[in-house]
């Protein structure tokens, strides 16, 4: 009976104990709809300045004011990224002009980016689609010598996003074609060495290297999204396998004495660290926590994914090397740019500046893991990152976003709007997930997306999963088809049931529900309360990885509540407390709750 009573009391008060002790300040979190206008303005910049109305596709070398720095360069890498942004702009606004531009970027990629002899993707092209083998050395290398995992993975990001929005059969064909080529030629299936290679020769021979790009970027560009779109069990297995590689290969190096911070990004084909002393992107580090959170929500039995994400974010927040060297800017908000893994100090070039895409990771990684753990520090990180970005990275004169600025947001360090890699991708992705994550993970308010599905001679069942979430907690609330109510859908399975010859533009409103609170009454002999019984003065020792502590009476009334970050012991003095049995609830970073009992025997 006593155990039942304790369980019910804990259930009664646990929601109150788990409420975040942080309130976001950014209107981009509190009023997520404004992210839509932000994305729209960004995409209009690219239409006005980078679109090639003659040859199709988008120029890639763009100055701050939108003028062309090169009238020939059309990075094939940015074509798929542009397609991603325009697709997301359509999904947020319903304006079908964005689908037209997305299709132009993809058609250019399909026509000129595919290696018709060997399969796979080239990286750089001229305006007319001929391969760009001039200028910087990597243009020649990744067009005529090598296949690079970066492009083999990133080519799919715009393709899969567009298929999600349209289910266009041609796009679906290229999605399968690119994925099959990637898995056939770049996957190392040797037992004990599994993973994607980083580079091969043009004809897929002599594969070399493994590491961050072929693993983490594989998840963020195609593995997770490909699974969400298809719900294919094989794709889920690949996603979980990649996340497991992160947990078993990357995370352990964080505790290696040769690594001062982050983890090495480059490994040999046999998963031996290539260089312990190299500059590493803080954005890559936080992105790793993001993809681990996404993988965990696709299979919540994989606690190791959640724990690894927590380890990364806690290090991001708390790292202090001395001499003002931190990962997180606790003065101005958001993450810095680069650190050296071997020295623990900032990279020699622009290490303590702020980079536009790193700020995006500073929001997405912490926000999804805030939803998972309810650790208020992660919510604060997401808030600080999006606040700094929206206040300082948006160009108030010409629109779109700067590439890099100084730590305080005053000096523009790089005002380039477009290059071989920078297009609209990260900026539009930021707004897209700013809208979805803030609504569905944090506020639990409805979020609407647009889809354009063509009619088929056969009935269609289309399942929609814009973000990963536990079973039953993400549902469809309502649907319109060409602005008319559409009722033939399964809300819990998020499935639209289209009759034969039925299609058009769908506006689908999703709703999310608070996940049931996990009530784990955990015995922990390492945590001690003394003296016990107590007159009100007592100490709790042996605390580790905890975020809050509450003292509750048997009616469920909270007598005391404290945040206890980074404390191993804490002393309390409660005045005028009535004698009796009280509960102490300690909430861990992982979300687990430890219940201890203390008896008070009088008043101080």
PATIBA-931997 format. One record per residue (C-alpha): residue number from 1; residue in one letter; x, y, z. Coordinates in nm, 4 decimals. Example, Ala and Ser with C-alpha at 12.3 -4.5 7.8 and 13.67 -1.06 7.14 Angstrom:
BEGIN
 pos code        x        y        z
   1    a   1.2300  -0.4500   0.7800
   2    s   1.3670  -0.1060   0.7140
//
This chain:
BEGIN
 pos code        x        y        z
   1    x   0.0000   0.0000   0.0000
   2    x   0.2838   0.2370   0.0841
   3    x   0.4453   0.1762  -0.2565
   4    x   0.1154   0.2471  -0.4305
   5    x   0.0750   0.5686  -0.2309
   6    x   0.4259   0.6814  -0.3181
   7    x   0.3687   0.6010  -0.6844
   8    x   0.0443   0.8000  -0.6956
   9    x   0.2009   1.0942  -0.5176
  10    x   0.4927   1.0965  -0.7547
  11    x   0.2572   1.0757  -1.0517
  12    x   0.0573   1.3673  -0.9104
  13    x   0.3504   1.5992  -0.8639
  14    x   0.5932   1.4873  -1.1330
  15    x   0.4552   1.7199  -1.4022
  16    x   0.5075   2.0146  -1.1717
  17    x   0.8607   1.9002  -1.0931
  18    x   0.9492   1.8621  -1.4586
  19    x   0.8309   2.2000  -1.5768
  20    x   1.1123   2.3955  -1.7324
  21    x   1.2600   2.6631  -1.5129
  22    x   1.3351   2.8674  -1.8232
  23    x   1.1046   3.0803  -2.0339
  24    x   1.2151   3.1475  -2.3944
  25    x   1.2458   3.5102  -2.4941
  26    x   1.2549   3.4701  -2.8722
  27    x   0.9335   3.5440  -3.0570
  28    x   1.0490   3.2893  -3.3157
  29    x   0.9819   3.0250  -3.0502
  30    x   0.6848   3.1849  -2.8753
  31    x   0.5163   3.2902  -3.2014
  32    x   0.6394   3.0261  -3.4481
  33    x   0.4340   3.1540  -3.7428
  34    x   0.6812   3.4374  -3.7963
  35    x   0.9332   3.1777  -3.9115
  36    x   0.7178   3.1395  -4.2225
  37    x   0.7639   3.5013  -4.3273
  38    x   1.1365   3.4730  -4.2559
  39    x   1.1675   3.1756  -4.4943
  40    x   0.9567   3.3486  -4.7589
  41    x   1.1790   3.6584  -4.7599
  42    x   1.4928   3.4469  -4.7831
  43    x   1.3635   3.2470  -5.0779
  44    x   1.2536   3.5582  -5.2641
  45    x   1.6132   3.6829  -5.2423
  46    x   1.7303   3.3764  -5.4364
  47    x   1.4551   3.4105  -5.6960
  48    x   1.5436   3.7753  -5.7560
  49    x   1.9212   3.7347  -5.7683
  50    x   2.0358   3.3792  -5.8384
  51    x   1.7849   3.2147  -6.0736
  52    x   1.9003   3.1534  -6.4301
  53    x   1.5944   3.1933  -6.6515
  54    x   1.7827   3.0744  -6.9613
  55    x   1.9595   2.7544  -6.8572
  56    x   1.7620   2.6870  -6.5411
  57    x   1.9011   2.6205  -6.1970
  58    x   2.0728   2.8739  -5.9727
  59    x   2.4015   3.0579  -5.9788
  60    x   2.6075   2.9824  -5.6718
  61    x   2.8554   3.2708  -5.6394
  62    x   2.6489   3.5575  -5.4970
  63    x   2.7675   3.8809  -5.3325
  64    x   2.5998   4.0483  -5.0366
  65    x   2.3793   4.2715  -5.2532
  66    x   2.2702   3.9803  -5.4745
  67    x   2.5021   4.0596  -5.7634
  68    x   2.6817   3.7723  -5.9334
  69    x   3.0432   3.7281  -5.8258
  70    x   3.0730   3.4746  -6.1071
  71    x   2.8452   3.4551  -6.4113
  72    x   2.9442   3.0964  -6.4807
  73    x   2.9532   2.9015  -6.1565
  74    x   2.6586   2.6798  -6.0638
  75    x   2.7630   2.4487  -5.7867
  76    x   2.5772   2.1216  -5.8231
  77    x   2.5966   2.0919  -5.4445
  78    x   2.3867   2.4053  -5.4058
  79    x   2.1253   2.3004  -5.6642
  80    x   1.9895   2.0288  -5.4368
  81    x   2.0160   2.2602  -5.1367
  82    x   1.8202   2.5278  -5.3237
  83    x   1.5589   2.2662  -5.4095
  84    x   1.5323   2.1810  -5.0406
  85    x   1.4721   2.5434  -4.9444
  86    x   1.2140   2.6106  -5.2133
  87    x   1.0310   2.2905  -5.1257
  88    x   1.0155   2.3891  -4.7588
  89    x   0.8987   2.7366  -4.8569
  90    x   0.6072   2.5801  -5.0451
  91    x   0.5254   2.3526  -4.7538
  92    x   0.5144   2.6509  -4.5175
  93    x   0.3286   2.8969  -4.7428
  94    x   0.1333   2.6933  -4.9966
  95    x   0.2676   2.9189  -5.2738
  96    x   0.3239   2.6848  -5.5689
  97    x   0.5752   2.9158  -5.7361
  98    x   0.8309   2.7749  -5.4936
  99    x   0.7718   2.4266  -5.6328
 100    x   0.8498   2.5613  -5.9798
 101    x   1.1887   2.6887  -5.8655
 102    x   1.2581   2.3700  -5.6714
 103    x   1.1869   2.1691  -5.9862
 104    x   1.4208   2.3925  -6.1907
 105    x   1.7063   2.3306  -5.9473
 106    x   1.6438   1.9559  -5.9448
 107    x   1.6103   1.9308  -6.3225
 108    x   1.9490   2.1025  -6.3585
 109    x   2.0968   1.8559  -6.1086
 110    x   1.9459   1.5566  -6.2876
 111    x   2.0543   1.6729  -6.6323
 112    x   2.4149   1.7635  -6.5505
 113    x   2.5049   1.6328  -6.2069
 114    x   2.4706   1.2588  -6.2595
 115    x   2.7708   1.0547  -6.3728
 116    x   2.6130   0.8587  -6.6584
 117    x   2.9179   0.6336  -6.6898
 118    x   2.9819   0.5326  -6.3298
 119    x   2.6703   0.6467  -6.1416
 120    x   2.6811   0.8956  -5.8570
 121    x   2.6977   1.2735  -5.8432
 122    x   2.9447   1.5350  -5.9617
 123    x   2.9962   1.8474  -5.7514
 124    x   3.0544   2.1595  -5.9652
 125    x   2.9212   2.2872  -6.2969
 126    x   2.9280   2.5912  -6.5216
 127    x   2.6216   2.7910  -6.6170
 128    x   2.5380   2.5651  -6.9114
 129    x   2.5837   2.2464  -6.7104
 130    x   2.9299   2.1512  -6.8336
 131    x   3.1539   2.0400  -6.5500
 132    x   3.3544   2.3190  -6.3865
 133    x   3.7117   2.1891  -6.3740
 134    x   3.8783   2.5271  -6.3385
 135    x   3.9685   2.7518  -6.0503
 136    x   3.9894   2.5994  -5.7055
 137    x   4.1517   2.2544  -5.7043
 138    x   3.8588   2.0707  -5.5506
 139    x   3.6411   2.1463  -5.8544
 140    x   3.8645   1.9286  -6.0684
 141    x   3.9157   1.6669  -5.8001
 142    x   3.5489   1.6073  -5.7318
 143    x   3.4454   1.6177  -6.0956
 144    x   3.7085   1.4097  -6.2714
 145    x   3.9032   1.2218  -6.0018
 146    x   3.6961   1.1406  -5.6956
 147    x   3.3498   1.0751  -5.5616
 148    x   3.3034   1.2616  -5.2338
 149    x   3.0629   1.1396  -4.9682
 150    x   2.9485   1.4971  -4.9011
 151    x   2.7830   1.5309  -5.2395
 152    x   2.6669   1.1701  -5.2598
 153    x   2.4690   1.2294  -4.9406
 154    x   2.3713   1.5936  -4.9844
 155    x   2.2457   1.5440  -5.3387
 156    x   1.9590   1.3516  -5.1807
 157    x   1.8488   1.6205  -4.9336
 158    x   1.6549   1.8308  -5.1848
 159    x   1.5308   1.5240  -5.3709
 160    x   1.3805   1.3529  -5.0656
 161    x   1.2298   1.6750  -4.9292
 162    x   1.0642   1.7398  -5.2649
 163    x   0.9335   1.3839  -5.2803
 164    x   0.7895   1.4300  -4.9319
 165    x   0.5946   1.7341  -5.0529
 166    x   0.4842   1.5996  -5.3916
 167    x   0.5263   1.2214  -5.4223
 168    x   0.6258   1.2987  -5.7800
 169    x   0.7168   0.9683  -5.9494
 170    x   1.0196   1.1181  -6.1313
 171    x   1.1545   1.2578  -5.8047
 172    x   1.0905   0.9209  -5.6441
 173    x   1.2904   0.7505  -5.9170
 174    x   1.5898   0.9779  -5.8560
 175    x   1.5553   0.9289  -5.4813
 176    x   1.5855   0.5530  -5.5285
 177    x   1.8599   0.5877  -5.7892
 178    x   2.0775   0.8089  -5.5705
 179    x   2.0190   0.6029  -5.2545
 180    x   2.0927   0.2745  -5.4311
 181    x   2.4144   0.4107  -5.5801
 182    x   2.5244   0.5406  -5.2408
 183    x   2.4592   0.2095  -5.0675
 184    x   2.6087   0.0026  -5.3472
 185    x   2.9326   0.1930  -5.3891
 186    x   3.0099   0.3760  -5.0649
 187    x   2.8944   0.1381  -4.7918
 188    x   3.1589  -0.0768  -4.6254
 189    x   2.9798  -0.3983  -4.5279
 190    x   3.2816  -0.5684  -4.3689
 191    x   3.1790  -0.7109  -4.0338
 192    x   3.3124  -0.4880  -3.7565
 193    x   3.3983  -0.2010  -3.9929
 194    x   3.0547  -0.1029  -4.1227
 195    x   2.9974   0.2535  -4.2373
 196    x   3.0046   0.4808  -4.5396
 197    x   3.3408   0.5625  -4.6950
 198    x   3.4397   0.9263  -4.7222
 199    x   3.5853   0.9147  -5.0733
 200    x   3.6438   0.6846  -5.3693
 201    x   3.7879   0.7202  -5.7150
 202    x   3.5544   0.8389  -5.9870
 203    x   3.4700   0.4790  -6.0797
 204    x   3.4147   0.3827  -5.7121
 205    x   3.7503   0.2063  -5.6682
 206    x   4.0014   0.2581  -5.3845
 207    x   3.7586   0.3736  -5.1139
 208    x   3.9216   0.5674  -4.8293
 209    x   3.8310   0.7182  -4.4969
 210    x   3.5316   0.7295  -4.2696
 211    x   3.4113   0.9895  -4.0233
 212    x   3.1704   1.2744  -3.9604
 213    x   3.0504   1.3575  -4.3114
 214    x   2.9703   1.0035  -4.4288
 215    x   2.8016   0.9228  -4.0960
 216    x   2.6324   1.2229  -3.9346
 217    x   2.5534   1.3978  -4.2634
 218    x   2.4202   1.0669  -4.3927
 219    x   2.1516   1.0828  -4.1243
 220    x   2.0639   1.4488  -4.1594
 221    x   2.0464   1.4462  -4.5417
 222    x   1.8808   1.1169  -4.6281
 223    x   1.8703   0.8374  -4.3694
 224    x   1.6234   0.9935  -4.1258
 225    x   1.4146   1.1819  -4.3807
 226    x   1.4145   0.8837  -4.6163
 227    x   1.2740   0.6658  -4.3392
 228    x   1.0122   0.9215  -4.2316
 229    x   0.8909   0.9600  -4.5904
 230    x   0.8862   0.5908  -4.6764
 231    x   0.8329   0.4191  -4.3385
 232    x   1.0475   0.1441  -4.4900
 233    x   1.1944  -0.0965  -4.2331
 234    x   1.5190  -0.1308  -4.4276
 235    x   1.5697   0.2447  -4.4194
 236    x   1.4982   0.2453  -4.0470
 237    x   1.7630  -0.0210  -3.9944
 238    x   2.0174   0.1898  -4.1825
 239    x   1.9266   0.4976  -3.9765
 240    x   1.9711   0.3095  -3.6479
 241    x   2.2934   0.1517  -3.7708
 242    x   2.4397   0.4933  -3.8485
 243    x   2.3349   0.6305  -3.5093
 244    x   2.4960   0.3295  -3.3452
 245    x   2.8199   0.4051  -3.5316
 246    x   2.8162   0.7513  -3.3734
 247    x   2.7679   0.5992  -3.0286
 248    x   3.0377   0.3328  -3.0674
 249    x   3.2967   0.5169  -3.2788
 250    x   3.2701   0.8902  -3.2052
 251    x   3.1425   0.9261  -2.8514
 252    x   3.4120   0.7121  -2.6807
 253    x   3.6859   0.9393  -2.8196
 254    x   3.5447   1.2232  -2.6082
 255    x   3.7034   1.0450  -2.3098
 256    x   4.0359   0.9783  -2.4821
 257    x   4.3242   1.1632  -2.3146
 258    x   4.4491   1.2696  -2.6579
 259    x   4.1247   1.4551  -2.7233
 260    x   4.0767   1.7738  -2.5256
 261    x   3.7341   1.8553  -2.6658
 262    x   3.4802   1.7444  -2.9256
 263    x   3.5765   1.4297  -3.1119
 264    x   3.8036   1.3661  -3.4122
 265    x   3.6100   1.3933  -3.7371
 266    x   3.8348   1.1829  -3.9614
 267    x   3.8990   0.8087  -3.9380
 268    x   4.0650   0.5503  -4.1586
 269    x   3.8636   0.2859  -4.3410
 270    x   3.9224   0.0590  -4.0380
 271    x   3.7921   0.3221  -3.7941
 272    x   4.1276   0.4321  -3.6580
 273    x   4.1473   0.8030  -3.5745
 274    x   4.3389   0.9813  -3.8512
 275    x   4.4294   1.2951  -3.6564
 276    x   4.3756   1.3761  -3.2919
 277    x   4.4960   1.7328  -3.3328
 278    x   4.2763   1.9033  -3.5912
 279    x   4.0354   2.1912  -3.6146
 280    x   3.6760   2.0750  -3.5757
 281    x   3.3466   2.2484  -3.6312
 282    x   3.1362   2.3111  -3.3227
 283    x   2.8372   2.2979  -3.5570
 284    x   2.9278   1.9398  -3.6458
 285    x   2.9403   1.8532  -3.2778
 286    x   2.5959   1.9947  -3.2038
 287    x   2.4539   1.8479  -3.5240
 288    x   2.5572   1.5084  -3.3904
 289    x   2.3326   1.5636  -3.0876
 290    x   2.0540   1.6645  -3.3261
 291    x   2.0728   1.3502  -3.5395
 292    x   2.0972   1.1317  -3.2287
 293    x   1.7777   1.2904  -3.0980
 294    x   1.6054   1.2266  -3.4293
 295    x   1.7202   0.8641  -3.4355
 296    x   1.6075   0.8140  -3.0751
 297    x   1.2567   0.9396  -3.1528
 298    x   1.2413   0.6903  -3.4389
 299    x   1.3090   0.4120  -3.1884
 300    x   1.2834   0.5086  -2.8217
 301    x   1.4208   0.1731  -2.7075
 302    x   1.7635   0.3039  -2.8098
 303    x   1.8430   0.4851  -2.4847
 304    x   2.2090   0.4971  -2.5823
 305    x   2.1236   0.7512  -2.8544
 306    x   1.9574   0.9806  -2.6019
 307    x   2.2416   0.9420  -2.3515
 308    x   2.5038   1.0236  -2.6154
 309    x   2.3133   1.3372  -2.7203
 310    x   2.2956   1.4440  -2.3554
 311    x   2.6693   1.3920  -2.3154
 312    x   2.7403   1.6131  -2.6150
 313    x   2.5056   1.8968  -2.5208
 314    x   2.6183   1.9001  -2.1598
 315    x   2.9775   1.9350  -2.2798
 316    x   2.8772   2.2103  -2.5232
 317    x   2.7134   2.4034  -2.2406
 318    x   2.9717   2.3516  -1.9678
 319    x   3.3081   2.3416  -2.1493
 320    x   3.5525   2.6020  -2.0187
 321    x   3.9158   2.5646  -2.1201
 322    x   4.0244   2.8833  -1.9469
 323    x   4.1339   3.2121  -2.1029
 324    x   3.7726   3.2667  -2.2090
 325    x   3.7723   2.9598  -2.4340
 326    x   3.4256   2.8041  -2.4283
 327    x   3.2047   2.6263  -2.6778
 328    x   2.8919   2.8185  -2.5844
 329    x   2.8936   3.1968  -2.5669
 330    x   2.7384   3.2561  -2.2243
 331    x   2.7519   3.6319  -2.2709
 332    x   2.6000   3.6896  -2.6151
 333    x   2.4342   3.3519  -2.6714
 334    x   2.4876   3.0736  -2.9224
 335    x   2.7844   2.8509  -3.0089
 336    x   3.1208   2.9665  -3.1364
 337    x   3.2688   2.8396  -3.4630
 338    x   3.5732   2.6070  -3.4389
 339    x   3.7916   2.4390  -3.1769
 340    x   4.1020   2.2276  -3.2073
 341    x   4.0344   1.8760  -3.0800
 342    x   4.3906   1.8226  -2.9585
 343    x   4.4600   2.1560  -2.7895
 344    x   4.1108   2.2410  -2.6687
 345    x   4.1531   2.6029  -2.7821
 346    x   3.9916   2.7953  -3.0628
 347    x   4.0988   2.7241  -3.4186
 348    x   4.3547   2.9736  -3.5449
 349    x   4.1189   3.1170  -3.8080
 350    x   3.7789   3.2525  -3.7047
 351    x   3.7468   3.0041  -3.4189
 352    x   3.5551   3.2354  -3.1882
 353    x   3.3357   3.3939  -3.4527
 354    x   2.9757   3.2868  -3.5161
 355    x   2.8740   3.0980  -3.8298
 356    x   2.5198   3.1056  -3.9687
 357    x   2.4711   2.7313  -4.0036
 358    x   2.6275   2.6580  -3.6636
 359    x   2.3642   2.8811  -3.5012
 360    x   2.0991   2.6686  -3.6711
 361    x   2.2448   2.3572  -3.5081
 362    x   2.2495   2.5509  -3.1805
 363    x   1.8711   2.5607  -3.2053
 364    x   1.7750   2.2278  -3.3615
 365    x   1.9989   2.0018  -3.1515
 366    x   1.9033   2.1450  -2.8125
 367    x   1.5338   2.1903  -2.8983
 368    x   1.4715   1.8301  -2.9998
 369    x   1.6647   1.7089  -2.6971
 370    x   1.4729   1.9467  -2.4718
 371    x   1.1583   1.7726  -2.5903
 372    x   1.3153   1.4349  -2.5129
 373    x   1.4626   1.5158  -2.1706
 374    x   1.2811   1.8315  -2.0537
 375    x   1.6175   1.9685  -1.9439
 376    x   1.5540   2.3462  -1.9300
 377    x   1.9160   2.4225  -2.0176
 378    x   1.8550   2.2791  -2.3644
 379    x   1.5558   2.5075  -2.4074
 380    x   1.7730   2.8005  -2.3034
 381    x   2.0366   2.6997  -2.5579
 382    x   1.7781   2.6812  -2.8363
 383    x   1.6380   3.0183  -2.7346
 384    x   1.9779   3.1889  -2.7205
 385    x   2.0825   3.0461  -3.0577
 386    x   1.7712   3.1500  -3.2465
 387    x   1.7662   3.4894  -3.0719
 388    x   2.1242   3.5686  -3.1705
 389    x   2.0743   3.4457  -3.5255
 390    x   1.7579   3.6410  -3.5940
 391    x   1.8982   3.9560  -3.4350
 392    x   2.2366   3.9577  -3.6097
 393    x   2.2570   3.7289  -3.9133
 394    x   1.9697   3.8630  -4.1218
 395    x   2.0948   4.1317  -4.3579
 396    x   1.8749   4.4383  -4.2878
 397    x   1.9686   4.6034  -4.6168
 398    x   1.9657   4.3350  -4.8864
 399    x   1.7951   4.0450  -4.7130
 400    x   1.9045   3.6806  -4.6682
 401    x   2.1761   3.5944  -4.4172
 402    x   2.5440   3.6667  -4.3675
 403    x   2.7882   3.3775  -4.3630
 404    x   2.9857   3.4764  -4.0555
 405    x   2.9942   3.7533  -3.7979
 406    x   3.1906   3.8245  -3.4822
 407    x   3.0925   3.6906  -3.1417
 408    x   2.8950   3.9963  -3.0344
 409    x   2.7087   4.0362  -3.3639
 410    x   2.8564   4.3706  -3.4691
 411    x   3.1262   4.3049  -3.7290
 412    x   3.0442   4.1147  -4.0475
 413    x   3.3323   3.8746  -4.1023
 414    x   3.1965   3.7224  -4.4271
 415    x   2.9067   3.8835  -4.6109
 416    x   2.8914   3.6281  -4.8944
 417    x   2.5376   3.5135  -4.9674
 418    x   2.6265   3.2269  -5.2000
 419    x   2.9298   3.0120  -5.2776
 420    x   3.0106   2.6496  -5.3651
 421    x   2.8315   2.5386  -5.0487
 422    x   2.6218   2.8254  -4.9101
 423    x   2.2799   2.8679  -5.0618
 424    x   1.9408   2.8887  -4.8985
 425    x   1.9584   2.5446  -4.7366
 426    x   2.0537   2.6076  -4.3742
 427    x   1.8612   2.9341  -4.3546
 428    x   1.5398   2.7787  -4.4837
 429    x   1.5918   2.4647  -4.2747
 430    x   1.6282   2.6883  -3.9680
 431    x   1.2954   2.8566  -4.0343
 432    x   1.1221   2.5302  -4.1240
 433    x   1.2228   2.3521  -3.8060
 434    x   1.1891   2.6711  -3.6036
 435    x   0.8217   2.6605  -3.7018
 436    x   0.7681   2.2859  -3.6541
 437    x   0.9807   2.2275  -3.3448
 438    x   0.8511   2.5317  -3.1584
 439    x   0.4905   2.4390  -3.2275
 440    x   0.5003   2.0615  -3.1946
 441    x   0.7871   1.9892  -2.9546
 442    x   0.7595   2.2899  -2.7236
 443    x   0.4241   2.4708  -2.7353
 444    x   0.2168   2.1692  -2.8435
 445    x   0.0172   2.3926  -3.0733
 446    x  -0.1066   2.2939  -3.4214
 447    x   0.1270   2.3350  -3.7187
 448    x   0.0134   2.3322  -4.0829
 449    x   0.2058   2.2191  -4.3910
 450    x   0.1136   2.2120  -4.7588
 451    x   0.1520   1.9178  -4.9948
 452    x   0.0837   1.8860  -5.3685
 453    x  -0.0143   1.5328  -5.4708
 454    x  -0.1141   1.4578  -5.8273
 455    x  -0.4131   1.2362  -5.8959
 456    x  -0.3581   0.8722  -5.9842
 457    x  -0.5777   0.6251  -6.1671
 458    x  -0.5556   0.4092  -5.8538
 459    x  -0.6397   0.5033  -5.4927
 460    x  -0.3467   0.6327  -5.2871
 461    x  -0.2623   0.6062  -4.9196
 462    x  -0.0024   0.8650  -4.8217
 463    x   0.1419   0.8693  -4.4707
 464    x   0.2848   1.1991  -4.3482
 465    x   0.5536   1.2219  -4.0787
 466    x   0.7136   1.5682  -4.0820
 467    x   0.9073   1.5110  -3.7580
 468    x   0.9825   1.1995  -3.5529
 469    x   0.7709   1.1550  -3.2421
 470    x   0.6562   0.8725  -3.0197
 471    x   0.3612   0.6608  -3.1353
 472    x   0.0272   0.8336  -3.0910
 473    x   0.1679   1.1723  -2.9934
 474    x   0.1703   1.3272  -3.3423
 475    x  -0.1603   1.3249  -3.5272
 476    x  -0.3440   1.4977  -3.8090
 477    x  -0.6005   1.7437  -3.6781
 478    x  -0.7577   1.8614  -4.0033
 479    x  -0.7050   1.8649  -4.3809
 480    x  -0.8216   2.0769  -4.6709
 481    x  -0.7961   1.9881  -5.0405
 482    x  -0.7833   2.2965  -5.2628
 483    x  -0.9304   2.5000  -4.9732
 484    x  -1.2229   2.2589  -4.9189
 485    x  -1.2493   2.0405  -4.6090
 486    x  -1.1129   1.6922  -4.6691
 487    x  -1.2213   1.4258  -4.4221
 488    x  -1.0894   1.0996  -4.5642
 489    x  -0.7851   1.0666  -4.3438
 490    x  -0.6679   0.8590  -4.0489
 491    x  -0.5574   1.1060  -3.7787
 492    x  -0.3587   0.8684  -3.5579
 493    x  -0.1700   0.7035  -3.8457
 494    x  -0.1399   1.0415  -4.0227
 495    x  -0.2582   0.8880  -4.3496
 496    x  -0.4432   1.0606  -4.6323
 497    x  -0.6745   0.8325  -4.8281
 498    x  -0.7003   0.9619  -5.1834
 499    x  -0.9580   0.8130  -5.4147
 500    x  -0.8711   0.7291  -5.7744
 501    x  -0.8308   1.0456  -5.9849
 502    x  -0.8206   1.2625  -5.6730
 503    x  -0.5363   1.5055  -5.6135
 504    x  -0.4469   1.8682  -5.5603
 505    x  -0.3004   2.0921  -5.2929
 506    x  -0.3506   1.9676  -4.9398
 507    x  -0.3168   2.1765  -4.6262
 508    x  -0.2538   1.9361  -4.3411
 509    x  -0.2670   2.0576  -3.9813
 510    x  -0.0762   1.8450  -3.7328
 511    x  -0.1227   1.8419  -3.3580
 512    x   0.1053   1.7005  -3.0914
 513    x   0.0314   1.5802  -2.7424
 514    x   0.2385   1.5963  -2.4261
 515    x   0.4029   1.2610  -2.3758
 516    x   0.2909   1.0697  -2.0677
 517    x   0.5260   1.1417  -1.7830
 518    x   0.7656   0.8591  -1.7142
 519    x   0.7278   0.7632  -1.3505
 520    x   1.0295   0.5576  -1.2527
 521    x   1.0722   0.5059  -0.8806
 522    x   1.4404   0.4280  -0.8784
 523    x   1.6389   0.3050  -0.5798
 524    x   1.9725   0.4817  -0.5527
 525    x   2.1963   0.3911  -0.2602
 526    x   2.4638   0.6446  -0.3617
 527    x   2.2384   0.9378  -0.2757
 528    x   2.2246   0.9978   0.1009
 529    x   2.0096   1.2278   0.3127
 530    x   2.1383   1.3168   0.6568
 531    x   2.0451   1.3644   0.9266
 532    x   1.7360   1.1538   0.8671
 533    x   1.5146   1.2011   1.0669
 534    x   1.5732   1.5763   1.0568
 535    x   1.4391   1.8902   1.2208
 536    x   1.4607   2.0789   0.8905
 537    x   1.8334   2.1126   0.8413
 538    x   1.9589   1.8352   0.6157
 539    x   2.2143   1.7570   0.3467
 540    x   2.1714   1.5539   0.0299
 541    x   2.4972   1.4052  -0.0972
 542    x   2.5912   1.1808  -0.3882
 543    x   2.3923   1.3772  -0.6447
 544    x   2.5190   1.3346  -0.9997
 545    x   2.3829   1.4518  -1.3370
 546    x   2.0713   1.5986  -1.1783
 547    x   1.8827   1.9126  -1.2737
 548    x   1.6282   1.9707  -0.9959
 549    x   1.5212   1.8609  -0.6517
 550    x   1.1846   1.8961  -0.4789
 551    x   1.0550   1.8190  -0.1315
 552    x   0.6862   1.7233  -0.1265
 553    x   0.4459   1.6335   0.1492
 554    x   0.2055   1.3405   0.1338
 555    x  -0.0725   1.5576  -0.0059
 556    x   0.1402   1.6451  -0.3092
 557    x   0.2170   1.9991  -0.1925
 558    x   0.5612   2.1191  -0.2987
 559    x   0.7437   2.2440   0.0120
 560    x   1.0722   2.3272  -0.1579
 561    x   1.2101   2.3236  -0.5111
 562    x   1.5665   2.3953  -0.6235
 563    x   1.7746   2.3709  -0.9395
 564    x   2.0902   2.1729  -0.8660
 565    x   2.2961   2.1744  -1.1834
 566    x   2.6554   2.0535  -1.1426
 567    x   2.6277   2.0038  -0.7663
 568    x   2.7313   1.6833  -0.5943
 569    x   2.5792   1.7797  -0.2602
 570    x   2.3467   2.0472  -0.1334
 571    x   2.2333   2.1723   0.2083
 572    x   1.8804   2.2773   0.2942
 573    x   1.7158   2.4529   0.5837
 574    x   1.3390   2.4426   0.5926
 575    x   1.1705   2.6671   0.8477
 576    x   0.8550   2.5681   1.0354
 577    x   0.7983   2.2299   0.8772
 578    x   0.5410   1.9993   1.0276
 579    x   0.6536   1.6600   1.1536
 580    x   0.5931   1.3677   0.9188
 581    x   0.7141   1.1746   0.6170
 582    x   0.8140   1.3736   0.3076
 583    x   0.9287   1.2768  -0.0405
 584    x   1.2427   1.4060  -0.2088
 585    x   1.2219   1.3870  -0.5908
 586    x   1.5501   1.4229  -0.7784
 587    x   1.5240   1.4626  -1.1544
 588    x   1.8220   1.3490  -1.3593
 589    x   1.9409   1.4964  -1.6899
 590    x   1.8103   1.1807  -1.8552
 591    x   1.4564   1.2541  -1.7293
 592    x   1.4732   0.9702  -1.4775
 593    x   1.3281   1.0403  -1.1345
 594    x   1.4863   0.9231  -0.8127
 595    x   1.2610   0.9115  -0.5089
 596    x   1.3993   0.9343  -0.1560
 597    x   1.2151   0.9621   0.1767
 598    x   1.2964   1.1923   0.4651
 599    x   1.1206   1.2205   0.8029
 600    x   1.0989   1.5490   0.9873
 601    x   1.0589   1.5207   1.3632
 602    x   1.0061   1.8738   1.4838
 603    x   1.0581   2.2405   1.4084
 604    x   1.3803   2.4377   1.4042
//
